[in-house]
């Protein structure tokens, strides 16, 4: 059997490894001591801590659903949860906010939003070229200033005019002005759409997923890959493991140094070095009981951008007698800022632990996808493939990363 080296045991690497494991001799190299990448969890004082975010599962793709449930028992191992999210703006407004305008107390605000939507529906607006234009053209100036602008500026730490649109595809609801007005008139809760519910393991959160996907895979943990060398059509990992194919799921910014002069990618090195990203500081807290799954925080006086009520996803996530949640900040914040913010956040969160992860949100420029697509084609000619959030610099959630890994596996098997 031909050998494949997979660099990284995150969700993309584990998916590829499982899909190719019967046709190839697969070995995974992982720098951490356990699998999972961005979906890793730990236990602190008996509470489950999603170190980055709060990862749940559902998908619009039937092939991803089929793949996922091939590893798990939906009925025995998972909770099916309704996605009960809210936007906190002096009071809780249902999410997505544009479908819950009737919950605002101020009638003048509602009138302004309706006026914006009617204006949008009558105009043949030009196609937006950046994120700000998209939000204004889709939801109107009032909602943009009240919610979309302050919330997204917290996440992206950037002028929204400078954020291009390609990453948006499939990430946000795209209702028309007429649909927004209609949804507010009938006040019907969506229960059949993929984003209206999600599946979550009864035990150990997304770490449970990573552990299951790693069970039958040969993984070498605590191994940092520094060198990937090609010689006479064969790859070598760190000078001691030979293979026919490499699948790289790490950070693309490390590739130029790893590859050295093995493959000529000097023309890409400058663009790769300029890629920008944000990190995430997550704070595990005890929190007062509440009915929500996510709470979004556009308030500019609060640095955190959302509360993920992971303690509501499964009772096993909480130490007996309490509820927990994870509060997220973009980039690094120190303990002083964390504790100052906790005083301002609803449901009186009480600090348990915090963690900073340097790379969590890739930021695309207008040429990012084209550049990486061209690089991928160059590498694939030599049996070298890249997939995953930071390998492809795509804002993938868990099921999208699995979908990308599924597509790549089909391509490798075909070749």
C-alpha positions in Angstrom: 0.0 0.0 0.0 1.1 3.5 -0.7 1.9 5.7 2.3 0.2 9.0 3.1 1.4 11.4 5.8 -1.3 13.7 7.2 0.1 16.8 9.0 -2.3 17.7 11.8 -5.0 15.8 13.8 -7.7 18.5 13.7 -11.1 17.8 12.2 -9.9 18.0 8.6 -6.9 15.8 9.2 -8.8 13.2 11.1 -11.5 13.1 8.4 -9.0 12.7 5.6 -7.2 10.0 7.5 -10.3 8.0 8.1 -11.5 8.3 4.5 -8.1 7.1 3.1 -7.2 4.6 5.8 -8.4 1.5 3.9 -6.7 2.4 0.6 -3.5 3.8 1.9 -1.1 3.3 4.9 -1.9 6.5 6.7 0.2 8.1 9.4 -0.9 11.4 11.1 1.6 13.8 12.8 0.2 16.0 15.5 2.0 18.5 17.6 -0.3 18.3 20.6 -0.8 15.4 23.0 -4.3 14.8 21.9 -6.4 15.1 18.7 -8.9 17.9 17.9 -7.1 21.0 16.8 -9.6 23.9 17.3 -12.3 21.6 18.6 -10.3 20.3 21.6 -11.9 20.4 25.0 -10.6 19.9 28.5 -12.1 19.4 32.0 -11.6 22.1 34.7 -13.1 21.5 38.1 -15.5 19.0 36.6 -16.7 21.5 33.9 -16.1 20.9 30.2 -14.1 23.7 28.6 -14.2 24.3 24.8 -10.8 25.8 24.5 -11.8 27.6 21.3 -15.5 28.3 20.8 -18.3 25.8 21.3 -18.4 23.4 18.5 -21.7 21.7 17.5 -22.7 19.7 14.4 -25.2 19.9 11.6 -24.7 20.2 7.9 -26.5 21.2 4.7 -24.5 18.6 2.8 -26.1 15.1 2.8 -22.7 13.4 2.1 -21.2 15.1 5.2 -24.2 14.0 7.3 -23.8 10.4 6.0 -20.1 10.5 6.7 -20.5 11.8 10.3 -23.3 9.4 11.3 -21.2 6.6 10.0 -19.0 7.1 13.1 -21.7 7.8 15.7 -25.0 6.6 17.1 -27.3 9.7 16.8 -29.9 8.5 19.3 -27.6 7.1 22.0 -24.6 9.4 21.8 -26.1 12.8 21.0 -28.5 15.5 22.1 -30.6 17.2 19.5 -30.8 20.9 20.6 -32.9 23.8 19.3 -30.6 26.7 18.4 -32.1 29.3 20.8 -29.8 32.3 20.2 -30.4 35.9 21.1 -28.9 39.4 20.6 -28.7 41.4 23.8 -29.5 45.1 23.3 -30.8 46.3 26.6 -33.1 43.3 26.3 -32.9 40.0 24.6 -33.9 40.0 20.9 -34.3 36.8 19.0 -31.7 35.7 16.5 -31.4 36.3 13.6 -32.3 39.8 14.6 -33.9 40.8 11.3 -36.6 38.1 11.9 -37.4 39.5 15.4 -37.9 43.2 14.9 -41.3 43.1 16.5 -39.5 42.4 19.8 -38.0 45.9 20.0 -39.8 48.1 22.5 -39.3 51.4 20.6 -41.8 51.8 17.8 -39.8 54.5 16.2 -36.9 52.1 15.8 -39.1 49.6 14.1 -40.5 52.2 11.8 -37.0 53.3 10.8 -36.0 49.7 10.0 -39.2 49.1 8.0 -38.6 52.3 6.1 -35.0 51.1 5.3 -36.3 47.7 4.1 -39.0 49.2 1.9 -36.4 51.5 0.4 -34.1 48.5 -0.3 -36.9 46.5 -1.9 -37.6 49.4 -4.3 -34.1 50.1 -5.4 -32.0 48.2 -7.9 -29.0 48.4 -5.7 -25.5 47.8 -7.1 -23.7 44.6 -6.2 -21.8 45.0 -3.0 -18.0 44.9 -3.2 -17.2 44.7 0.6 -18.7 43.5 3.8 -20.1 47.0 4.9 -21.9 47.4 1.6 -23.4 44.0 1.8 -24.8 44.6 5.3 -26.2 48.0 4.5 -27.7 46.8 1.2 -29.2 43.7 2.8 -30.5 45.0 6.2 -30.6 48.9 5.9 -28.7 51.6 7.8 -30.7 51.4 11.0 -30.0 47.7 11.7 -26.4 48.2 10.4 -25.7 50.9 12.9 -27.5 49.3 15.8 -26.2 45.7 15.5 -24.3 44.6 12.4 -21.6 47.3 12.5 -20.6 47.1 16.3 -20.9 43.4 16.5 -18.8 42.6 13.4 -16.2 45.3 14.3 -15.7 43.5 17.6 -15.0 40.2 15.8 -12.9 41.4 12.9 -11.2 44.4 14.5 -11.2 46.1 11.2 -13.0 48.6 9.0 -15.8 46.6 7.4 -15.2 48.3 4.1 -11.8 46.5 4.0 -13.3 43.0 4.3 -14.0 41.3 1.0 -17.1 39.2 0.4 -15.9 35.7 -0.8 -15.7 34.2 2.7 -19.4 35.1 3.3 -20.8 32.4 1.0 -23.0 30.0 3.1 -22.1 31.7 6.4 -25.1 34.0 7.0 -28.8 33.9 6.3 -29.5 35.9 3.1 -33.2 37.0 3.4 -34.6 39.6 1.0 -36.3 42.7 2.4 -39.7 41.2 1.6 -38.8 38.0 3.5 -37.7 40.0 6.5 -41.0 41.8 6.6 -43.0 38.6 6.1 -41.1 36.7 8.8 -41.9 39.5 11.3 -45.6 39.5 10.4 -46.2 35.8 10.7 -43.7 35.4 13.6 -43.1 31.8 12.7 -40.0 30.1 14.2 -37.8 28.2 11.8 -37.6 24.6 12.9 -36.8 22.7 9.6 -33.7 24.7 8.5 -30.3 23.3 9.1 -29.3 26.3 11.3 -32.3 26.0 13.6 -31.1 22.9 15.5 -27.8 21.1 16.1 -26.4 17.8 17.5 -24.1 17.7 20.5 -22.4 14.8 22.2 -23.9 13.8 25.5 -20.4 13.4 27.0 -17.2 15.4 26.5 -18.4 17.8 23.8 -16.4 18.1 20.6 -13.4 16.3 22.2 -15.7 13.2 22.0 -15.8 13.6 18.2 -12.1 14.0 17.9 -11.4 11.0 20.1 -13.7 8.8 18.1 -12.3 9.8 14.7 -8.8 9.2 16.1 -9.5 5.6 17.3 -8.4 3.6 14.3 -5.8 6.0 13.0 -2.0 5.8 13.5 -1.2 9.1 15.1 2.2 10.3 16.3 1.5 12.9 19.0 3.8 15.6 20.4 5.5 15.8 17.0 6.3 19.1 15.4 6.9 18.8 11.7 9.7 21.1 10.5 10.7 19.6 7.2 8.8 18.2 4.3 11.2 17.2 1.5 10.6 15.7 -1.9 13.3 13.5 -3.4 12.9 11.3 -6.6 9.1 11.5 -6.3 8.9 10.5 -2.7 8.2 12.7 0.3 10.0 12.6 3.6 8.7 14.0 6.9 11.3 15.4 9.3 13.9 13.3 7.6 12.7 10.0 9.1 9.3 9.0 7.5 9.0 8.3 3.8 5.7 8.5 2.0 4.1 8.9 -1.4 1.6 11.6 -0.6 1.4 14.4 2.0 -1.9 16.0 3.2 -1.1 19.2 5.0 -3.8 20.6 7.4 -1.7 23.0 9.5 -1.1 26.8 9.1 -0.2 27.7 5.5 2.2 30.3 6.8 4.5 27.6 7.9 4.7 26.0 4.5 7.5 28.0 2.8 10.0 27.1 5.6 8.8 23.5 5.8 9.2 22.9 2.0 12.4 24.9 1.6 13.6 24.4 -1.9 11.7 21.1 -2.4 9.1 22.8 -4.6 9.4 26.2 -6.1 6.8 28.3 -4.2 8.9 31.5 -3.7 6.5 33.4 -5.9 3.8 32.7 -3.2 5.9 33.4 -0.1 5.3 37.1 0.0 1.5 36.7 -0.3 1.5 33.9 2.3 3.5 36.0 4.7 0.9 38.9 4.4 -2.0 36.7 5.4 -3.7 38.1 8.5 -5.7 36.4 11.2 -7.2 37.0 14.6 -6.9 35.0 17.8 -9.5 34.2 20.4 -9.5 34.5 24.2 -12.1 32.2 25.7 -13.2 32.5 29.3 -14.9 29.6 31.0 -17.4 30.8 33.6 -20.1 29.7 35.9 -23.3 31.6 34.8 -26.8 32.0 36.0 -29.4 29.6 34.4 -30.8 30.9 31.1 -32.6 29.4 28.1 -30.0 30.3 25.4 -27.4 28.5 23.3 -25.7 31.7 22.0 -26.0 35.3 23.2 -24.5 38.0 20.9 -23.2 41.2 22.4 -23.0 44.2 20.1 -22.7 46.7 23.1 -19.6 48.7 22.5 -18.9 49.1 26.2 -18.3 45.4 26.5 -15.2 43.9 24.8 -16.6 40.3 24.6 -18.6 39.6 21.4 -20.6 36.5 22.5 -21.5 34.1 25.2 -21.7 30.4 24.2 -23.9 28.7 26.8 -22.2 25.3 26.5 -23.6 24.3 29.8 -27.0 24.1 28.1 -25.8 21.8 25.3 -25.4 18.9 27.7 -25.8 18.6 31.4 -22.6 16.6 31.6 -20.7 19.8 30.7 -21.4 21.2 34.2 -20.1 20.4 37.6 -23.2 19.3 39.7 -25.3 22.2 40.8 -24.0 24.9 38.4 -24.3 26.1 34.8 -21.3 27.0 32.6 -20.7 29.1 29.5 -17.8 30.3 27.4 -17.3 34.0 26.8 -15.3 35.0 23.7 -13.1 38.0 23.0 -11.3 38.6 19.7 -7.5 38.5 20.1 -5.6 38.6 23.4 -7.1 40.1 26.5 -5.5 40.0 30.0 -7.1 39.0 33.3 -7.8 42.6 34.3 -9.8 43.2 31.1 -11.6 39.9 31.5 -12.7 40.6 35.1 -13.8 44.1 34.2 -15.9 42.7 31.4 -17.5 40.0 33.5 -19.0 42.7 35.7 -20.9 44.1 32.7 -22.2 40.9 31.2 -25.7 39.6 31.9 -26.4 36.5 34.0 -23.5 37.4 36.3 -20.7 35.2 34.9 -18.1 34.0 37.5 -14.5 33.3 36.3 -13.2 29.7 36.2 -10.4 29.7 33.6 -9.3 31.4 30.4 -7.2 30.6 27.3 -5.8 32.5 24.4 -5.4 30.8 21.0 -3.3 32.9 18.5 -4.9 31.8 15.2 -8.6 31.2 15.0 -10.2 33.6 12.5 -8.5 33.8 9.1 -8.9 37.2 7.3 -9.2 37.0 3.6 -8.2 39.7 1.1 -9.7 40.0 -2.4 -7.0 37.8 -3.9 -6.6 35.3 -1.1 -8.7 32.5 -2.6 -7.2 32.9 -6.1 -3.7 32.8 -4.7 -4.3 29.7 -2.6 -6.1 27.9 -5.4 -3.2 28.5 -7.7 -0.8 27.3 -5.0 -2.8 24.2 -4.4 -2.7 23.2 -8.1 1.1 23.7 -8.1 1.5 21.5 -5.0 -0.9 18.8 -6.2 1.2 18.0 -9.2 3.8 16.7 -6.7 1.4 14.7 -4.5 1.1 17.4 -1.9 -2.4 18.5 -0.8 -3.7 21.1 1.6 -7.0 21.2 3.4 -8.5 22.8 6.5 -9.3 26.2 8.0 -5.8 27.6 8.2 -4.3 25.5 5.4 -6.8 27.0 2.9 -7.3 30.2 4.9 -11.0 29.6 4.9 -13.5 30.5 7.6 -14.6 26.9 8.0 -16.8 25.6 10.8 -16.6 22.0 11.7 -18.9 20.5 9.1 -17.4 22.7 6.3 -14.0 21.4 7.2 -15.3 17.8 7.0 -16.8 18.6 3.7 -13.6 20.0 2.3 -11.7 16.9 3.6 -14.3 14.7 2.0 -13.9 16.4 -1.4 -10.1 16.2 -1.2 -10.2 12.5 -0.3 -12.3 11.8 -3.4 -9.8 13.7 -5.5 -6.9 11.7 -4.1 -8.6 8.4 -4.5 -9.5 9.3 -8.1 -5.9 10.1 -8.9 
